[in-house]
């Protein structure tokens, strides 16, 4: 199993701007083979900070996710938000950490 977690910091209205697309992205991703958990949430008290948390059965499942059909509309939706920073990390089952 591997975990992907981190944050995306955007203008405070950014989360609202992508909210509908985020719901679709979560719903579609949860249907993917190997997806255990896939969640986006806004950090309470920090407007514009979106937390990402994912659990995958394996690296190949995560890699396949990047080519899923719903990634295109999600990437397009993210262009409507002004992103200030992105910090995501991948943790594998032996504790190794790598930035994404």
Beta strands, then each sheet from edge to edge (+ up, - down):
strand 1: 2-10
strand 2: 35-42
strand 3: 49-56
strand 4: 83-91
strand 5: 97-99
sheet 1: 2+ 3- 1+ 4- 5+
end
